[in-house]
Amino acid sequence: MKVSLEWYEISRAALVGVSRNVEAMRKGLHNARPIGESDWHIHILGACGEVAFAKATNRYWSGSVNTFKSGGDVGGHIQIRTRSRSHYDLIVRDNDSDDDIFVLVTGGPAEFDVKGYMRASDAKSEKYRANWGNYGEAFFVPQAELHPIDDLVCEDPS
């Protein structure tokens, strides 16, 4: 599902991304990021991906800061994982809540593609476990194995 963000949507998401990065710095938290991508870039792109998903599914996006372990990015149990490259897999980590639904969004900064979703408990299969780029093991779910986003819109798990 293709989504285009307006300038004011990008601006709001960028402000939230900056706020999230400042809070992470204040708390001494670090991202396991790919080489060449800054923490600033990751937080801003992530917030833009959340806005894209919310826009695509007609959901409210709060733009919250410091709630990444206490609720969903959009709705109660929906976590958005934004990746910069269109062919990248959905990433789910061992410490992610099994009850949460993870949505893969690719692209940026204005054009996004909401690819699909999978519940964390299903994504945490050994067949998906890998250590791409030496950033630690995680579960990398190929796009072909994700559920269509239209199913999530109908399911409305939040």
C-alpha positions in Angstrom: 0.0 0.0 0.0 1.7 3.2 -1.2 1.5 6.3 1.0 2.7 9.9 0.3 3.2 12.2 3.2 2.6 15.9 3.0 5.2 18.4 4.1 3.4 19.1 7.4 3.2 15.4 8.2 6.9 15.0 7.6 7.6 18.1 9.7 5.6 16.8 12.7 7.2 13.3 12.4 10.7 14.9 12.2 10.1 16.9 15.4 8.9 13.7 17.2 12.0 11.8 15.8 14.3 14.5 17.1 12.6 14.4 20.5 12.9 10.7 20.7 16.6 10.8 19.9 17.3 13.5 22.5 15.5 11.4 25.1 17.5 8.3 24.1 20.7 10.3 24.4 19.6 11.6 27.8 18.9 8.0 29.0 22.1 6.7 27.5 20.3 4.4 25.1 21.9 3.3 21.8 20.5 2.0 18.5 21.9 -1.1 16.8 22.1 0.8 13.5 23.5 0.0 10.1 26.8 1.7 9.2 26.2 5.1 7.7 22.9 5.7 9.4 22.8 8.1 12.4 20.5 7.7 15.4 18.9 11.0 14.2 18.1 9.5 10.8 16.7 6.3 12.4 14.4 8.1 14.8 13.1 10.5 12.2 12.5 7.9 9.5 10.8 5.7 12.1 8.4 8.4 13.1 7.6 9.1 9.4 6.9 5.4 8.9 4.5 5.5 11.8 2.7 8.5 10.2 2.5 6.7 6.9 1.0 3.6 8.5 -1.5 5.7 10.4 -2.5 7.6 7.3 -2.8 4.4 5.2 -5.1 2.7 7.8 -7.0 5.8 9.0 -5.7 5.5 12.6 -4.6 8.1 15.1 -0.9 8.7 15.5 0.0 10.3 18.9 3.6 10.9 18.2 4.5 9.8 21.7 8.0 9.9 23.2 9.4 7.4 25.7 6.6 4.9 25.3 8.4 2.4 23.1 8.1 -0.4 25.6 4.7 0.4 27.1 2.3 0.5 24.1 2.1 0.4 20.4 3.4 3.0 17.9 -0.1 3.3 16.4 -2.9 1.8 18.5 -2.6 -0.5 21.5 -0.4 -3.3 20.1 0.8 -2.2 16.7 4.5 -1.6 16.3 5.9 -0.1 13.1 9.3 -1.1 11.8 10.5 1.3 9.1 13.3 0.3 6.8 14.9 2.6 4.3 15.3 0.0 1.5 12.2 -1.4 -0.3 13.5 -5.1 -0.3 14.4 -5.3 3.4 12.8 -7.8 5.8 10.7 -7.1 8.9 12.8 -7.1 12.0 11.5 -8.5 15.3 13.7 -8.9 18.4 13.7 -11.4 21.2 12.6 -8.8 23.7 9.7 -7.6 21.6 6.3 -8.5 23.2 4.8 -11.7 21.7 1.4 -10.1 21.7 2.3 -7.1 19.6 1.8 -6.9 15.8 4.7 -5.7 13.8 4.2 -3.8 10.5 6.9 -3.4 7.9 7.0 0.1 6.3 9.7 0.9 3.7 10.8 4.1 2.0 11.1 7.7 3.1 11.2 10.5 3.6 7.9 11.4 1.8 7.1 8.2 -0.1 6.4 5.0 1.8 5.1 1.5 1.1 3.2 -0.4 3.9 4.3 -3.9 3.1 2.5 -6.2 5.6 2.5 -7.5 9.1 3.1 -10.4 11.4 2.4 -11.0 15.1 5.7 -11.2 17.1 4.9 -14.6 18.4 4.8 -15.9 14.8 7.8 -14.0 13.7 9.9 -15.5 16.5 10.6 -18.7 14.6 14.1 -20.1 14.3 13.7 -20.1 10.6 13.8 -16.3 10.6 16.7 -15.9 13.1 19.8 -14.3 11.7 22.6 -11.8 12.5 22.7 -9.6 9.4 25.5 -7.0 9.6 26.8 -8.3 13.0 24.4 -6.2 15.1 23.1 -9.1 17.1 20.6 -11.8 16.4 17.1 -10.9 15.5 14.2 -12.4 13.5 14.1 -11.2 9.8 10.8 -12.1 8.2 10.8 -11.9 4.4 8.2 -9.7 2.9 6.7 -12.7 1.0 5.7 -14.2 4.3 4.0 -11.2 5.8 0.2 -10.9 6.0 -1.4 -8.4 3.7 -2.0 -5.0 5.4 -5.7 -5.1 4.3 -6.2 -8.1 6.7 -4.9 -6.0 9.6 -7.2 -3.1 8.6 -10.1 -5.6 8.8 -8.8 -7.3 12.0 -8.5 -3.9 13.9 -6.5 -5.3 16.9 -5.9 -2.0 18.7 
